């Protein structure tokens, strides 16, 4: 098996079928497949082989798609990097994954510390005029035919890095079987058809965009309408001009659309889906009342490829993320004993199935903590009702969810602790009507030392992605802790929320 067999199948049956629309440029399935084949051949000619890691440090542009497909066809492993990452974060991921090659843009290439990444032998830049680094020069003489290499089900295919509770990103390693089972489930539950046109405006480097939309759409033989990001005016024009039938977004996008659009602007859209964060019940209710179509929800994590639960093919239940998809089991267990709790009781959500990752790349300790007795422990708190519908309640860990992207306080704290004036810092999430949560912090300075708040924020912006930077910092004399010395972050969250 190989994930990229989906595009080969679509090309074989419908070579001239429209596969991708991007900024008024149309690509057929034959166009995309041949482009991907050239990348696979180009990488192979450089000596890259099965299992080598190739980094994709790219925004939502066609080169991400064909780069991913070429890497996968070769049997190499695609390593996705968030385009908001900064130099230190990029360095860690490249060195941790031991990526041999990278595909990026001229602007992002300036952030890559190649001299500090000894494994990184090749950096290919889109649109570069320098033949030694140009992606075009890699593929200009490469053959346009390449058959996807047959891989074993549990061979790694992709590594998607997310922030780690230790302050270092963790590489979620997904196999060919993980992703294929997920895209097949997505096709079935969302009723994706070859006649559909799917809007893709969420990041391709995120598991939601990469697997739930991009890979799933290709597997259905559908058309992807790709946007660099969510721009309200551009997206609304595209929905009508490109005849979008399936819309995928995150709760913040739906909130904006609810306040800025009218039903006639979505006349061709038959299906709406929200992922990456929990959709507030109020938004779901207002949406249905206005547009007469539900926003379907799913539940999952990068570690589950991401699809794990769906609400729902037949019986939609407001406020729930649905029931487990086929072949996937979800249990709610007691936090202390791991014993399954009764319906309507809150516990930790654990998941077992073909969607669960192989583990965290190069991190057996974190893998052993997360996957126990075959069950992935999500760190999310939830409950099931009497009918088995899952409701997300809270998080067991201190992870902050900013518009669907994970931020771990320890990672932010480690950056702030680099400031010599800081004695103590606590970072926590606070509820936010737009992004779901925002990052805030409390700081204790060392005696007779101080820094302006804006200087601290500016330092953070230099060393980490913007979504991790605290939106507010409070200077305090002490940070509350329990008798064992653990910071009482729930208390800080409640205080900030109040």
C-alpha positions as CSV (number, residue, x, y, z in Angstrom):
1,X,0.0,0.0,0.0
2,X,1.0,3.6,-0.5
3,X,-1.1,6.8,0.3
4,X,-0.2,8.3,-3.1
5,X,-1.9,5.4,-4.9
6,X,-5.1,7.6,-4.5
7,X,-3.8,10.2,-7.1
8,X,-2.5,7.4,-9.4
9,X,-6.0,5.8,-9.3
10,X,-7.7,9.1,-10.1
11,X,-5.3,9.9,-12.9
12,X,-5.8,6.4,-14.4
13,X,-9.6,6.7,-14.5
14,X,-10.0,10.4,-15.1
15,X,-6.7,12.0,-16.2
16,X,-8.3,15.3,-17.3
17,X,-10.5,15.6,-14.2
18,X,-10.0,18.9,-12.3
19,X,-7.9,18.1,-9.2
20,X,-6.9,21.5,-7.9
21,X,-7.9,25.1,-8.3
22,X,-5.5,27.7,-6.9
23,X,-5.7,31.4,-7.5
24,X,-7.4,31.0,-10.9
25,X,-5.0,28.3,-12.1
26,X,-6.5,24.8,-12.8
27,X,-4.6,21.5,-12.5
28,X,-5.9,18.2,-13.7
29,X,-5.2,14.9,-11.9
30,X,-2.6,14.2,-14.7
31,X,-0.9,17.5,-14.0
32,X,-0.6,16.9,-10.3
33,X,0.5,13.3,-10.6
34,X,3.2,14.1,-13.2
35,X,4.5,17.0,-11.1
36,X,4.6,14.7,-8.0
37,X,6.4,12.1,-10.1
38,X,9.1,14.6,-11.1
39,X,9.7,15.4,-7.5
40,X,9.9,11.7,-6.6
41,X,12.4,11.1,-9.4
42,X,14.4,14.3,-8.6
43,X,14.8,13.3,-4.9
44,X,15.7,9.7,-6.0
45,X,18.4,11.0,-8.3
46,X,19.9,12.8,-5.3
47,X,20.2,9.5,-3.5
48,X,17.1,9.9,-1.2
49,X,15.7,6.5,-0.3
50,X,12.9,4.8,1.6
51,X,12.6,6.1,5.2
52,X,14.6,9.3,4.6
53,X,12.9,12.4,6.0
54,X,12.1,15.4,3.8
55,X,10.8,18.6,5.4
56,X,7.9,20.6,4.0
57,X,8.2,24.2,5.3
58,X,5.5,25.6,3.0
59,X,2.3,27.6,3.2
60,X,-0.9,26.5,1.3
61,X,0.5,26.4,-2.2
62,X,0.4,23.7,-4.9
63,X,4.1,22.9,-4.1
64,X,3.1,21.6,-0.7
65,X,0.7,19.1,-2.3
66,X,3.0,17.8,-5.0
67,X,6.0,17.8,-2.6
68,X,4.1,15.7,-0.2
69,X,2.9,13.3,-2.9
70,X,6.4,13.0,-4.4
71,X,7.9,12.2,-1.0
72,X,5.2,9.7,-0.2
73,X,5.6,8.0,-3.6
74,X,9.3,7.6,-3.0
75,X,8.6,5.8,0.4
76,X,10.3,8.7,2.2
77,X,8.7,10.5,5.2
78,X,7.1,13.9,4.9
79,X,7.9,16.2,7.8
80,X,5.5,19.1,8.1
81,X,6.6,22.4,9.7
82,X,4.2,25.2,10.8
83,X,5.1,28.3,8.8
84,X,4.8,30.4,11.9
85,X,7.8,28.7,13.5
86,X,10.9,30.7,14.3
87,X,14.6,29.8,13.9
88,X,15.1,27.8,17.2
89,X,11.9,25.8,16.6
90,X,12.9,25.0,13.1
91,X,16.4,24.0,14.1
92,X,15.0,21.6,16.7
93,X,12.5,19.9,14.3
94,X,15.1,19.5,11.5
95,X,17.7,18.0,13.9
96,X,15.2,15.8,15.7
97,X,13.8,14.3,12.5
98,X,17.2,14.3,10.9
99,X,15.7,15.6,7.7
100,X,17.9,15.2,4.7
101,X,16.1,17.7,2.4
102,X,13.6,20.5,2.7
103,X,11.2,22.3,0.3
104,X,10.4,25.9,1.2
105,X,9.8,29.4,-0.1
106,X,12.4,32.2,-0.5
107,X,10.9,34.0,2.5
108,X,10.9,31.0,4.8
109,X,14.3,29.8,3.7
110,X,15.8,32.8,5.4
111,X,14.7,31.4,8.8
112,X,16.3,28.0,8.3
113,X,19.6,27.7,10.2
114,X,21.2,25.3,7.7
115,X,24.7,25.6,9.3
116,X,23.2,24.3,12.6
117,X,21.4,21.4,10.9
118,X,24.1,18.9,9.9
119,X,21.6,16.4,8.4
120,X,20.1,18.9,6.0
121,X,22.0,18.5,2.7
122,X,19.5,19.9,0.3
123,X,17.1,23.0,0.5
124,X,14.9,23.5,-2.5
125,X,13.2,26.9,-2.8
126,X,10.1,27.6,-4.8
127,X,10.5,30.3,-7.4
128,X,14.3,30.6,-6.8
129,X,16.5,31.8,-9.7
130,X,19.5,30.1,-8.2
131,X,19.8,26.7,-10.0
132,X,21.5,25.1,-7.0
133,X,18.5,25.7,-4.7
134,X,15.6,25.9,-7.2
135,X,12.8,23.4,-6.9
136,X,12.3,23.9,-10.6
137,X,15.9,22.8,-11.3
138,X,15.4,19.6,-9.3
139,X,12.6,18.5,-11.5
140,X,13.2,20.1,-14.9
141,X,14.9,17.0,-16.4
142,X,13.2,14.4,-14.1
143,X,10.9,11.9,-15.8
144,X,7.1,12.5,-15.4
145,X,6.4,8.8,-14.6
146,X,7.0,7.2,-11.2
147,X,4.9,4.4,-9.6
148,X,4.3,4.8,-5.9
149,X,6.5,2.3,-4.0
150,X,4.7,-0.5,-2.3
151,X,5.0,0.0,1.4
152,X,4.0,-2.1,4.4
153,X,1.0,-0.9,6.4
154,X,2.9,0.2,9.4
155,X,5.8,1.9,7.5
156,X,6.0,5.6,8.6
157,X,4.7,8.1,6.0
158,X,4.4,11.4,7.7
159,X,5.6,13.2,10.8
160,X,3.5,16.2,12.0
161,X,5.2,18.1,14.8
162,X,3.2,19.5,17.6
163,X,4.2,21.3,20.8
164,X,5.3,19.0,23.6
165,X,4.5,19.2,27.3
166,X,8.3,19.1,28.1
167,X,8.7,22.3,26.1
168,X,10.0,20.6,23.0
169,X,7.9,19.7,19.9
170,X,6.9,16.1,19.5
171,X,6.8,14.4,16.1
172,X,3.6,12.5,15.7
173,X,4.5,9.7,13.3
174,X,1.7,8.4,11.1
175,X,1.9,5.3,9.0
176,X,0.5,4.6,5.5
177,X,-2.3,2.5,7.2
178,X,-3.1,5.3,9.7
179,X,-3.7,7.8,6.9
180,X,-5.4,5.5,4.4
181,X,-7.9,4.2,7.0
182,X,-8.6,7.9,8.0
183,X,-9.2,9.2,4.5
184,X,-11.4,6.2,3.7
185,X,-13.5,6.9,6.8
186,X,-13.6,10.6,6.0
187,X,-14.9,9.8,2.5
188,X,-17.7,7.6,3.9
189,X,-18.8,9.7,6.8
190,X,-18.7,13.1,5.0
191,X,-20.2,11.5,1.9
192,X,-17.4,12.9,-0.3
193,X,-18.1,12.5,-4.0
194,X,-15.9,12.8,-7.2
195,X,-18.3,15.7,-8.2
196,X,-17.5,17.6,-5.0
197,X,-15.3,20.7,-4.7
198,X,-13.8,21.1,-1.3
199,X,-12.6,24.4,0.1
200,X,-9.2,24.1,1.8
201,X,-8.2,27.2,3.6
202,X,-6.9,25.7,6.9
203,X,-3.2,25.0,7.0
204,X,-1.8,22.0,5.1
205,X,0.9,21.5,7.6
206,X,-1.8,20.7,10.2
207,X,-3.3,17.2,10.3
208,X,-6.8,18.5,9.7
209,X,-5.9,20.1,6.4
210,X,-3.4,17.4,5.4
211,X,-5.5,14.3,6.0
212,X,-9.1,15.2,6.6
213,X,-9.3,17.4,3.5
214,X,-6.3,17.1,1.1
215,X,-5.7,13.3,1.2
216,X,-9.4,12.5,1.6
217,X,-10.4,14.7,-1.4
218,X,-7.8,13.0,-3.6
219,X,-9.0,9.6,-2.5
220,X,-12.6,10.6,-3.5
221,X,-11.4,11.9,-6.9
222,X,-12.8,15.3,-6.0
223,X,-11.6,18.8,-6.7
224,X,-9.7,20.9,-4.1
225,X,-10.2,24.6,-4.0
226,X,-7.0,25.7,-2.3
227,X,-6.5,29.1,-0.5
228,X,-3.3,30.3,1.1
229,X,-5.3,31.1,4.3
230,X,-8.8,32.2,5.3
231,X,-9.5,35.6,3.8
232,X,-13.2,36.4,4.1
233,X,-13.6,38.3,0.8
234,X,-11.5,35.9,-1.2
235,X,-13.2,32.9,0.2
236,X,-16.7,34.2,-0.4
237,X,-15.8,35.1,-4.0
238,X,-14.3,31.6,-4.5
239,X,-17.2,29.8,-3.0
240,X,-19.4,31.2,-5.8
241,X,-16.9,31.4,-8.7
242,X,-15.4,27.9,-8.0
243,X,-18.7,26.3,-7.1
244,X,-17.6,25.0,-3.8
245,X,-19.9,22.2,-2.5
246,X,-18.1,21.2,0.8
247,X,-16.8,23.8,3.3
248,X,-14.3,22.9,6.0
249,X,-13.3,25.3,8.7
250,X,-12.6,25.8,12.4
251,X,-15.0,27.5,14.9
252,X,-13.5,30.9,14.6
253,X,-14.2,30.9,10.8
254,X,-17.8,29.9,11.3
255,X,-18.2,32.7,13.9
256,X,-16.9,35.2,11.4
257,X,-19.1,33.9,8.6
258,X,-22.2,33.9,10.8
259,X,-21.7,37.6,11.4
260,X,-20.7,38.6,7.9
261,X,-22.6,36.5,5.4
262,X,-26.1,35.7,4.2
263,X,-27.5,32.3,3.1
264,X,-27.6,33.1,-0.6
265,X,-23.8,33.4,-0.6
266,X,-23.6,29.6,0.1
267,X,-26.2,28.4,-2.4
268,X,-23.9,25.7,-3.9
269,X,-22.6,24.4,-0.6
270,X,-24.3,21.2,0.6
271,X,-22.0,20.3,3.5
272,X,-20.3,22.2,6.4
273,X,-17.7,20.6,8.7
274,X,-15.9,22.1,11.7
275,X,-12.8,20.6,13.2
276,X,-9.6,21.2,15.2
277,X,-11.4,22.8,18.1
278,X,-14.8,22.4,19.8
279,X,-17.6,24.3,18.2
280,X,-19.6,26.3,20.8
281,X,-23.3,25.2,21.0
282,X,-24.5,28.8,20.5
283,X,-22.7,29.1,17.2
284,X,-24.1,25.7,16.0
285,X,-27.6,26.8,16.9
286,X,-27.4,30.2,15.3
287,X,-25.9,28.7,12.2
288,X,-28.6,26.1,11.7
289,X,-31.3,28.7,12.3
290,X,-29.8,31.0,9.7
291,X,-28.5,28.6,7.0
292,X,-30.8,25.6,7.5
293,X,-27.9,23.2,7.3
294,X,-26.0,21.8,10.3
295,X,-22.3,22.2,10.9
296,X,-21.1,18.6,11.2
297,X,-18.4,18.0,13.8
298,X,-15.7,15.4,14.3
299,X,-13.3,14.7,17.1
300,X,-9.7,13.6,16.9
301,X,-6.1,14.7,17.4
302,X,-3.0,14.7,15.3
303,X,-2.2,11.4,17.1
304,X,-5.3,9.8,15.6
305,X,-4.6,10.9,12.1
306,X,-6.9,12.9,13.1
307,X,-10.4,11.4,12.6
308,X,-11.9,9.5,15.5
309,X,-15.5,10.4,16.1
310,X,-18.3,12.0,14.0
311,X,-21.6,13.8,14.5
312,X,-23.3,12.3,12.5
313,X,-24.6,10.5,9.4
314,X,-28.1,10.1,10.6
315,X,-28.7,11.3,14.2
316,X,-27.0,14.7,14.7
317,X,-26.8,15.7,18.4
318,X,-26.2,19.3,19.3
319,X,-23.1,19.9,21.4
320,X,-21.7,16.5,20.9
321,X,-18.7,15.4,18.7
322,X,-20.6,12.2,17.9
323,X,-19.8,8.6,18.1
324,X,-16.6,6.6,17.2
325,X,-16.1,6.0,13.5
326,X,-15.9,2.4,12.2
327,X,-13.0,0.3,13.6
328,X,-12.3,2.9,16.3
329,X,-13.1,2.5,20.0
330,X,-13.4,5.3,22.4
331,X,-13.7,4.9,26.2
332,X,-14.0,7.3,29.1
333,X,-11.8,6.1,32.0
334,X,-11.1,7.1,35.5
335,X,-8.0,9.3,35.6
336,X,-6.4,7.4,38.5
337,X,-7.4,3.8,37.7
338,X,-8.0,3.7,33.9
339,X,-11.3,1.8,34.7
340,X,-14.1,2.7,32.4
341,X,-16.7,5.1,34.0
342,X,-20.5,5.0,33.7
343,X,-22.4,7.1,31.2
344,X,-22.5,10.8,32.0
345,X,-19.5,10.5,34.3
346,X,-16.4,12.6,33.3
347,X,-13.0,10.9,32.7
348,X,-10.1,10.8,30.3
349,X,-10.9,10.0,26.7
350,X,-8.8,7.1,25.4
351,X,-8.8,5.8,21.8
352,X,-7.9,2.5,20.1
353,X,-8.0,1.8,16.4
354,X,-6.2,1.9,13.0
355,X,-6.0,5.7,13.2
356,X,-3.7,5.8,16.3
357,X,-0.2,6.9,15.5
358,X,2.9,4.7,15.5
359,X,4.3,6.9,18.3
360,X,6.3,10.1,18.8
361,X,9.4,10.2,16.6
362,X,12.6,9.7,18.4
363,X,10.8,9.8,21.8
364,X,10.0,6.4,23.2
365,X,9.4,7.8,26.7
366,X,6.6,10.1,25.5
367,X,5.2,7.3,23.3
368,X,5.0,4.9,26.3
369,X,3.2,7.5,28.4
370,X,0.7,8.2,25.6
371,X,0.0,4.7,24.3
372,X,-0.7,2.2,27.1
373,X,-2.0,-1.3,26.5
374,X,-2.9,-0.4,23.0
375,X,-5.0,2.7,24.0
376,X,-4.0,6.2,23.2
377,X,-4.5,8.5,26.2
378,X,-5.7,11.8,24.8
379,X,-5.3,14.0,27.9
380,X,-8.8,15.3,27.1
381,X,-11.7,15.0,29.6
382,X,-15.0,14.0,28.3
383,X,-18.2,12.0,28.9
384,X,-20.6,9.8,27.0
385,X,-24.3,10.0,27.2
386,X,-26.6,6.9,27.5
387,X,-26.6,6.7,23.7
388,X,-22.8,6.7,23.4
389,X,-22.5,10.2,22.1
390,X,-19.2,11.8,23.2
391,X,-19.0,15.3,24.8
392,X,-15.8,17.1,25.4
393,X,-15.6,18.6,28.8
394,X,-12.1,19.9,29.5
395,X,-8.5,19.0,29.3
396,X,-6.5,16.9,31.7
397,X,-3.3,18.6,30.8
398,X,-2.5,22.3,30.7
399,X,-2.5,22.4,26.9
400,X,-3.9,25.6,25.5
401,X,-6.0,25.4,22.3
402,X,-5.6,28.6,20.2
403,X,-7.9,28.4,17.2
404,X,-7.3,24.7,17.0
405,X,-3.5,24.8,17.4
406,X,-1.9,23.3,20.5
407,X,0.2,25.5,22.7
408,X,1.9,23.9,25.7
409,X,2.7,26.3,28.6
410,X,6.1,24.7,29.3
411,X,7.3,25.6,25.9
412,X,6.4,29.3,26.4
413,X,7.7,29.3,29.9
414,X,11.1,27.9,28.7
415,X,11.4,30.9,26.4
416,X,10.5,33.5,29.0
417,X,12.9,31.9,31.5
418,X,15.7,32.8,29.1
419,X,15.3,36.4,30.4
420,X,17.7,36.8,33.3
421,X,15.4,39.2,35.1
422,X,12.6,36.6,35.5
423,X,12.5,34.6,38.7
424,X,9.3,32.6,38.0
425,X,6.7,32.4,35.3
426,X,3.4,30.6,34.8
427,X,1.7,30.4,31.4
428,X,-2.0,29.3,31.1
429,X,-5.0,29.5,28.8
430,X,-7.9,31.8,29.1
431,X,-11.2,31.5,27.4
432,X,-11.5,33.7,24.3
433,X,-14.7,34.3,22.2
434,X,-12.8,34.4,18.9
435,X,-9.9,31.9,19.2
436,X,-11.4,29.6,21.8
437,X,-8.5,30.3,24.1
438,X,-5.6,32.8,24.3
439,X,-2.2,32.6,26.1
440,X,-1.6,34.6,29.2
441,X,1.2,34.6,31.8
442,X,2.1,35.7,35.3
443,X,5.7,36.7,36.0
444,X,7.7,37.2,39.2
445,X,10.8,39.3,38.7
446,X,14.0,38.8,40.6
447,X,14.7,41.3,43.5
448,X,15.5,44.8,42.2
449,X,15.1,43.7,38.6
450,X,12.3,44.4,36.1
451,X,11.5,44.6,32.3
452,X,8.8,46.4,30.4
453,X,6.0,44.0,29.5
454,X,6.3,45.0,25.8
455,X,10.0,44.0,25.9
456,X,9.0,40.5,27.1
457,X,6.4,40.1,24.4
458,X,8.9,41.3,21.8
459,X,11.4,38.7,23.0
460,X,8.8,36.0,22.8
461,X,7.9,37.0,19.2
462,X,11.6,36.6,18.3
463,X,11.8,33.1,19.6
464,X,8.5,31.4,18.9
465,X,5.4,31.4,16.6
466,X,3.0,34.3,17.1
467,X,0.1,32.1,18.3
468,X,2.2,31.0,21.3
469,X,3.1,34.6,22.4
470,X,1.1,35.7,25.6
471,X,-1.5,38.3,24.8
472,X,-1.3,39.6,28.4
473,X,1.4,39.4,31.1
474,X,0.7,40.2,34.7
475,X,3.5,41.0,37.1
476,X,2.9,39.5,40.5
477,X,4.8,39.0,43.8
478,X,4.1,35.3,43.9
479,X,2.4,32.5,41.9
480,X,-0.1,30.3,43.7
481,X,1.0,26.6,44.3
482,X,-0.3,23.6,46.0
483,X,1.6,22.0,49.0
484,X,3.8,19.9,46.6
485,X,4.9,23.1,44.7
486,X,2.8,22.5,41.6
487,X,1.5,25.8,40.2
488,X,-2.3,26.1,40.5
489,X,-3.0,26.9,36.8
490,X,-6.7,26.3,37.1
491,X,-6.8,29.0,39.7
492,X,-4.9,31.4,37.4
493,X,-7.3,30.6,34.6
494,X,-10.3,31.2,36.7
495,X,-8.9,34.5,38.0
496,X,-8.0,35.7,34.5
497,X,-11.4,34.7,33.2
498,X,-13.2,36.5,36.0
